[in-house]
Amino acid sequence: MTDALRNMKQVQLKDVQENFEQIFEDLLVSGEPVEILKETGNAILVSDEVWRGMTETLNLMTIPGVRESISSGMREAITHTKTGLDW
């Protein structure tokens, strides 16, 4: 389990039903997903901005070479990167 999942706000479904507008506003302000809990299963509520970012990331990861390029770039020291664009 990642830290993001461990630290995610959790709310029982009955509380969401009673306080949906406040929970929704808090989510929009914080940008943090909310895990909605129910005995039969859980769900994650995210803003459209987070959802679009997640789907864009998943789409990029399907392009051959992108994952490796990102991983390589993350390992490179910032001092070894270019400061200007060649294009």
GUVEX-577297 format. One line per 8 residues: their letters; for each residue x, y, z of C-alpha. Coordinates in steps of 0.02 Angstrom, whole numbers, plus 32768, in hexadecimal, padded with zeros to 4 digits. Example, Ala and Ser with C-alpha at 12.3 -4.5 7.8 and 13.67 -1.06 7.14 Angstrom:
% residues 2
AS = 8267,7F1F,8186; 82AC,7FCB,8165
END
This chain:
% residues 87
MTDALRNM = 8000,8000,8000; 8044,80AB,7FD2; 8050,813F,8049; 7FCB,8198,7FE1; 7F4F,810D,8004; 7F80,80FF,80BA; 7F6A,81B9,80D7; 7ECB,81CE,8070
KQVQLKDV = 7E35,8217,80C9; 7DB6,818E,80ED; 7CFC,81AD,8103; 7C6F,8133,8124; 7BE8,8133,809D; 7B62,8169,811A; 7BCB,8203,8144; 7BE1,822A,808B
QENFEQIF = 7B25,8222,8074; 7B0C,829C,8104; 7B9B,8313,80DA; 7BBA,82FE,801F; 7BC5,83B7,7FF4; 7C48,83DA,807B; 7CAE,833E,804F; 7CA5,836E,7F97
EDLLVSGE = 7CDF,8422,7FBA; 7D6D,83E2,8029; 7DA5,836E,7F9E; 7DA6,83FC,7F1F; 7E08,846F,7F92; 7E88,83ED,7FCC; 7E96,838C,7F2A; 7EA4,82EF,7F94
PVEILKET = 7E3B,8256,7F6A; 7DBD,8214,7FE8; 7DA2,815B,8008; 7CEB,8134,8025; 7CD5,809B,8092; 7C47,801E,8095; 7C42,7F6B,80D5; 7C25,7F25,8027
GNAILVSD = 7CB4,7F87,7FD7; 7D0B,802E,7FCC; 7D1B,80B5,7F47; 7D8E,8148,7F29; 7D49,81F5,7F04; 7DC1,8266,7EA4; 7DB3,8311,7E52; 7DAA,831A,7D95
EVWRGMTE = 7E58,8369,7D94; 7EA1,82D2,7DEF; 7E3F,8259,7D81; 7E7C,82AD,7CE0; 7F2F,82AA,7D21; 7F24,81F2,7D4C; 7EDB,81C1,7CA4; 7F5B,822B,7C46
TLNLMTIP = 7FE7,81D7,7CA7; 7FA1,812B,7C7F; 7F92,815A,7BC7; 8045,819A,7BC1; 8084,80F9,7C11; 803D,8096,7B7E; 80B0,80F0,7B03; 814D,8087,7AE5
GVRESISS = 81E7,80D4,7B37; 818D,8159,7B9E; 8198,80FA,7C43; 8252,80DD,7C2B; 8270,8191,7BF9; 8217,81D2,7C94; 8274,8158,7D05; 8319,818B,7CB8
GMREAITH = 82F1,8243,7CCE; 82C2,822A,7D84; 836C,81DA,7DA7; 83CC,8269,7D55; 840E,82F2,7DC7; 83B9,8399,7DA6; 8466,83E8,7D92; 8483,8379,7CF9
TKTGLDW = 83E7,83B0,7C9E; 83DA,8433,7C16; 8398,84DF,7C41; 835D,850A,7B91; 82FE,84B0,7B09; 834F,8484,7A63; 82AC,848F,7A04
END
